[in-house]
């Protein structure tokens, strides 16, 4: 997903939350700056944490 698309989602009030992210892509998400764009609170360990991340 591009940064532009994420910003488009934000403008429409749609929250992107990443849950159960595998170890391999996690460093790439952080190094690319995507974590900063979506917010570190939007990277959650499991689906139970999704509701809390969207508040």
N, CA, C and O atoms as a Tinker XYZ file with bonds, in Angstrom:
   220  protein
     1  N      0.851000   -1.168000    0.000000    73     2
     2  CA     0.000000    0.000000    0.000000    64     1     3
     3  C      0.896000    1.231000    0.000000    63     2     4     5
     4  O      1.861000    1.304000    0.761000    81     3
     5  N      0.585000    2.169000   -0.832000    73     3     6
     6  CA     1.402000    3.370000   -0.918000    64     5     7
     7  C      1.036000    4.351000    0.192000    63     6     8     9
     8  O     -0.041000    4.284000    0.784000    81     7
     9  N      1.968000    5.259000    0.453000    73     7    10
    10  CA     1.719000    6.286000    1.455000    64     9    11
    11  C      0.549000    7.161000    1.033000    63    10    12    13
    12  O     -0.241000    7.593000    1.872000    81    11
    13  N      0.434000    7.425000   -0.271000    73    11    14
    14  CA    -0.657000    8.246000   -0.791000    64    13    15
    15  C     -2.000000    7.589000   -0.520000    63    14    16    17
    16  O     -2.957000    8.261000   -0.134000    81    15
    17  N     -2.073000    6.296000   -0.716000    73    15    18
    18  CA    -3.326000    5.584000   -0.469000    64    17    19
    19  C     -3.692000    5.624000    1.015000    63    18    20    21
    20  O     -4.863000    5.779000    1.362000    81    19
    21  N     -2.704000    5.487000    1.878000    73    19    22
    22  CA    -2.962000    5.558000    3.320000    64    21    23
    23  C     -3.509000    6.924000    3.685000    63    22    24    25
    24  O     -4.448000    7.019000    4.475000    81    23
    25  N     -2.951000    7.968000    3.137000    73    23    26
    26  CA    -3.439000    9.315000    3.439000    64    25    27
    27  C     -4.864000    9.505000    2.918000    63    26    28    29
    28  O     -5.676000   10.177000    3.554000    81    27
    29  N     -5.161000    8.916000    1.770000    73    27    30
    30  CA    -6.517000    8.972000    1.222000    64    29    31
    31  C     -7.504000    8.294000    2.168000    63    30    32    33
    32  O     -8.607000    8.796000    2.386000    81    31
    33  N     -7.108000    7.156000    2.726000    73    31    34
    34  CA    -7.959000    6.466000    3.699000    64    33    35
    35  C     -8.189000    7.345000    4.921000    63    34    36    37
    36  O     -9.310000    7.436000    5.420000    81    35
    37  N     -7.139000    7.987000    5.401000    73    35    38
    38  CA    -7.255000    8.850000    6.578000    64    37    39
    39  C     -8.230000    9.998000    6.326000    63    38    40    41
    40  O     -9.039000   10.329000    7.193000    81    39
    41  N     -8.156000   10.594000    5.162000    73    39    42
    42  CA    -9.051000   11.711000    4.841000    64    41    43
    43  C    -10.515000   11.273000    4.840000    63    42    44    45
    44  O    -11.403000   12.069000    5.143000    81    43
    45  N    -10.764000   10.019000    4.501000    73    43    46
    46  CA   -12.135000    9.500000    4.474000    64    45    47
    47  C    -12.560000    8.905000    5.823000    63    46    48    49
    48  O    -13.658000    8.363000    5.947000    81    47
    49  N    -11.699000    9.007000    6.816000    73    47    50
    50  CA   -12.034000    8.516000    8.139000    64    49    51
    51  C    -11.899000    7.015000    8.302000    63    50    52    53
    52  O    -12.498000    6.428000    9.203000    81    51
    53  N    -11.112000    6.389000    7.429000    73    51    54
    54  CA   -10.897000    4.947000    7.485000    64    53    55
    55  C     -9.554000    4.679000    8.159000    63    54    56    57
    56  O     -8.521000    5.204000    7.745000    81    55
    57  N     -9.586000    3.858000    9.197000    73    55    58
    58  CA    -8.367000    3.542000    9.942000    64    57    59
    59  C     -7.763000    2.241000    9.414000    63    58    60    61
    60  O     -8.456000    1.231000    9.288000    81    59
    61  N     -6.496000    2.275000    9.114000    73    59    62
    62  CA    -5.768000    1.073000    8.719000    64    61    63
    63  C     -5.050000    0.544000    9.952000    63    62    64    65
    64  O     -4.245000    1.249000   10.561000    81    63
    65  N     -5.343000   -0.693000   10.313000    73    63    66
    66  CA    -4.702000   -1.335000   11.456000    64    65    67
    67  C     -4.084000   -2.629000   10.955000    63    66    68    69
    68  O     -4.748000   -3.416000   10.281000    81    67
    69  N     -2.823000   -2.852000   11.278000    73    67    70
    70  CA    -2.135000   -4.084000   10.892000    64    69    71
    71  C     -2.027000   -4.983000   12.116000    63    70    72    73
    72  O     -1.439000   -4.605000   13.129000    81    71
    73  N     -2.602000   -6.179000   12.009000    73    71    74
    74  CA    -2.595000   -7.128000   13.119000    64    73    75
    75  C     -1.865000   -8.401000   12.702000    63    74    76    77
    76  O     -1.879000   -8.795000   11.536000    81    75
    77  N     -1.237000   -9.023000   13.676000    73    75    78
    78  CA    -0.525000  -10.290000   13.436000    64    77    79
    79  C      0.548000  -10.172000   12.362000    63    78    80    81
    80  O      0.717000  -11.076000   11.543000    81    79
    81  N      1.265000   -9.068000   12.365000    73    79    82
    82  CA     2.313000   -8.855000   11.358000    64    81    83
    83  C      3.469000   -9.809000   11.643000    63    82    84    85
    84  O      3.960000   -9.890000   12.769000    81    83
    85  N      3.892000  -10.523000   10.618000    73    83    86
    86  CA     5.013000  -11.464000   10.758000    64    85    87
    87  C      6.313000  -10.720000   11.028000    63    86    88    89
    88  O      6.430000   -9.527000   10.750000    81    87
    89  N      7.274000  -11.432000   11.565000    73    87    90
    90  CA     8.568000  -10.821000   11.905000    64    89    91
    91  C      9.303000  -10.271000   10.694000    63    90    92    93
    92  O      9.982000   -9.251000   10.811000    81    91
    93  N      9.192000  -10.900000    9.552000    73    91    94
    94  CA     9.949000  -10.486000    8.373000    64    93    95
    95  C      9.546000   -9.098000    7.865000    63    94    96    97
    96  O     10.438000   -8.276000    7.652000    81    95
    97  N      8.264000   -8.784000    7.656000    73    95    98
    98  CA     7.970000   -7.453000    7.118000    64    97    99
    99  C      7.990000   -6.336000    8.157000    63    98   100   101
   100  O      8.015000   -5.160000    7.793000    81    99
   101  N      7.981000   -6.678000    9.430000    73    99   102
   102  CA     7.929000   -5.650000   10.470000    64   101   103
   103  C      9.097000   -4.662000   10.401000    63   102   104   105
   104  O      8.860000   -3.456000   10.481000    81   103
   105  N     10.352000   -5.120000   10.255000    73   103   106
   106  CA    11.442000   -4.141000   10.130000    64   105   107
   107  C     11.296000   -3.238000    8.893000    63   106   108   109
   108  O     11.652000   -2.060000    8.940000    81   107
   109  N     10.785000   -3.780000    7.814000    73   107   110
   110  CA    10.578000   -2.981000    6.606000    64   109   111
   111  C      9.508000   -1.919000    6.837000    63   110   112   113
   112  O      9.651000   -0.781000    6.391000    81   111
   113  N      8.446000   -2.288000    7.531000    73   111   114
   114  CA     7.383000   -1.328000    7.846000    64   113   115
   115  C      7.945000   -0.185000    8.678000    63   114   116   117
   116  O      7.589000    0.975000    8.465000    81   115
   117  N      8.816000   -0.505000    9.619000    73   115   118
   118  CA     9.410000    0.519000   10.483000    64   117   119
   119  C     10.451000    1.359000    9.746000    63   118   120   121
   120  O     10.440000    2.586000    9.846000    81   119
   121  N     11.344000    0.710000    9.010000    73   119   122
   122  CA    12.419000    1.431000    8.317000    64   121   123
   123  C     11.902000    2.316000    7.183000    63   122   124   125
   124  O     12.491000    3.355000    6.885000    81   123
   125  N     10.817000    1.908000    6.560000    73   123   126
   126  CA    10.279000    2.672000    5.431000    64   125   127
   127  C      9.559000    3.936000    5.879000    63   126   128   129
   128  O      9.272000    4.812000    5.064000    81   127
   129  N      9.267000    4.032000    7.166000    73   127   130
   130  CA     8.542000    5.187000    7.668000    64   129   131
   131  C      7.033000    4.986000    7.672000    63   130   132   133
   132  O      6.285000    5.872000    8.086000    81   131
   133  N      6.584000    3.820000    7.211000    73   131   134
   134  CA     5.152000    3.559000    7.162000    64   133   135
   135  C      4.551000    3.476000    8.563000    63   134   136   137
   136  O      3.405000    3.874000    8.773000    81   135
   137  N      5.311000    2.967000    9.508000    73   135   138
   138  CA     4.833000    2.908000   10.896000    64   137   139
   139  C      4.532000    4.321000   11.413000    63   138   140   141
   140  O      3.541000    4.537000   12.111000    81   139
   141  N      5.385000    5.262000   11.070000    73   139   142
   142  CA     5.175000    6.645000   11.509000    64   141   143
   143  C      3.923000    7.245000   10.876000    63   142   144   145
   144  O      3.246000    8.071000   11.489000    81   143
   145  N      3.622000    6.832000    9.662000    73   143   146
   146  CA     2.448000    7.360000    8.975000    64   145   147
   147  C      1.160000    6.805000    9.567000    63   146   148   149
   148  O      0.216000    7.555000    9.816000    81   147
   149  N      1.115000    5.494000    9.794000    73   147   150
   150  CA    -0.123000    4.918000   10.330000    64   149   151
   151  C     -0.186000    5.030000   11.846000    63   150   152   153
   152  O     -1.267000    4.949000   12.429000    81   151
   153  N      0.954000    5.215000   12.484000    73   151   154
   154  CA     1.029000    5.316000   13.937000    64   153   155
   155  C      1.362000    3.974000   14.551000    63   154   156   157
   156  O      0.791000    2.951000   14.172000    81   155
   157  N      2.278000    3.974000   15.492000    73   155   158
   158  CA     2.709000    2.705000   16.088000    64   157   159
   159  C      1.578000    2.012000   16.839000    63   158   160   161
   160  O      1.625000    0.797000   17.031000    81   159
   161  N      0.563000    2.761000   17.268000    73   159   162
   162  CA    -0.582000    2.145000   17.948000    64   161   163
   163  C     -1.449000    1.346000   16.985000    63   162   164   165
   164  O     -2.313000    0.581000   17.414000    81   163
   165  N     -1.219000    1.520000   15.675000    73   163   166
   166  CA    -2.002000    0.797000   14.661000    64   165   167
   167  C     -1.325000   -0.501000   14.229000    63   166   168   169
   168  O     -1.830000   -1.204000   13.353000    81   167
   169  N     -0.203000   -0.816000   14.831000    73   167   170
   170  CA     0.448000   -2.116000   14.629000    64   169   171
   171  C      0.176000   -2.927000   15.887000    63   170   172   173
   172  O      0.790000   -2.690000   16.927000    81   171
   173  N     -0.732000   -3.872000   15.797000    73   171   174
   174  CA    -1.155000   -4.597000   16.986000    64   173   175
   175  C     -0.791000   -6.071000   16.881000    63   174   176   177
   176  O     -0.602000   -6.609000   15.791000    81   175
   177  N     -0.698000   -6.709000   18.044000    73   175   178
   178  CA    -0.279000   -8.112000   18.091000    64   177   179
   179  C     -1.346000   -9.071000   17.601000    63   178   180   181
   180  O     -1.031000  -10.085000   16.977000    81   179
   181  N     -2.618000   -8.759000   17.879000    73   179   182
   182  CA    -3.675000   -9.701000   17.515000    64   181   183
   183  C     -4.981000   -8.952000   17.249000    63   182   184   185
   184  O     -5.083000   -7.745000   17.468000    81   183
   185  N     -5.965000   -9.695000   16.774000    73   183   186
   186  CA    -7.245000   -9.072000   16.407000    64   185   187
   187  C     -7.990000   -8.514000   17.614000    63   186   188   189
   188  O     -8.791000   -7.592000   17.462000    81   187
   189  N     -7.750000   -9.041000   18.790000    73   187   190
   190  CA    -8.397000   -8.519000   19.985000    64   189   191
   191  C     -7.997000   -7.077000   20.264000    63   190   192   193
   192  O     -8.746000   -6.340000   20.906000    81   191
   193  N     -6.842000   -6.673000   19.794000    73   191   194
   194  CA    -6.346000   -5.312000   20.046000    64   193   195
   195  C     -6.798000   -4.300000   18.977000    63   194   196   197
   196  O     -6.559000   -3.101000   19.119000    81   195
   197  N     -7.434000   -4.774000   17.935000    73   195   198
   198  CA    -7.839000   -3.882000   16.845000    64   197   199
   199  C     -8.829000   -2.829000   17.330000    63   198   200   201
   200  O     -8.664000   -1.649000   17.020000    81   199
   201  N     -9.842000   -3.222000   18.074000    73   199   202
   202  CA   -10.837000   -2.258000   18.559000    64   201   203
   203  C    -10.194000   -1.147000   19.379000    63   202   204   205
   204  O    -10.553000    0.021000   19.233000    81   203
   205  N     -9.269000   -1.498000   20.223000    73   203   206
   206  CA    -8.587000   -0.489000   21.036000    64   205   207
   207  C     -7.745000    0.443000   20.175000    63   206   208   209
   208  O     -7.613000    1.624000   20.496000    81   207
   209  N     -7.180000   -0.060000   19.101000    73   207   210
   210  CA    -6.314000    0.744000   18.235000    64   209   211
   211  C     -7.089000    1.755000   17.414000    63   210   212   213
   212  O     -6.516000    2.740000   16.949000    81   211
   213  N     -8.376000    1.532000   17.226000    73   211   214
   214  CA    -9.161000    2.443000   16.397000    64   213   215
   215  C     -9.927000    3.485000   17.194000    63   214   216   217
   216  O    -10.682000    4.274000   16.626000    81   215
   217  N     -9.741000    3.492000   18.483000    73   215   218
   218  CA   -10.428000    4.507000   19.324000    64   217   219
   219  C     -9.665000    5.788000   19.379000    63   218   220
   220  O    -10.097000    6.736000   20.035000    81   219
